[in-house]
């Protein structure tokens, strides 16, 4: 089963990721749960100005999000969902329908 996962991420003053939210799942999952993980997009923090850096009083706006697609091994869905709920950095997640499930080739 494939899932789309939105992680909360903190950014530094240059708008670059200050942490790697997807790694929070690594400690909660065994090596056989996730078959593949792909970064779909990373949103820029709201505090970015035309100077491409955050101002001193913009630190509270340093939160942004990353969207990942995960391919989860058969029978490991509940373990994966539990890890998402316990991570503290997942904002939302949803299962993705594959072409096979839709009957499309």
Secondary structure, 3 states (H helix, E strand, C coil): CEEEEEEEEEECCCCCECCCHHHHHCCCCCCCCEEEEEEEEECCCCCCCCCCCCCHHHHHHCEEEEEEEEEECCCCHHHHHHHHHHCCCEEEEEEECCHHHHCCC
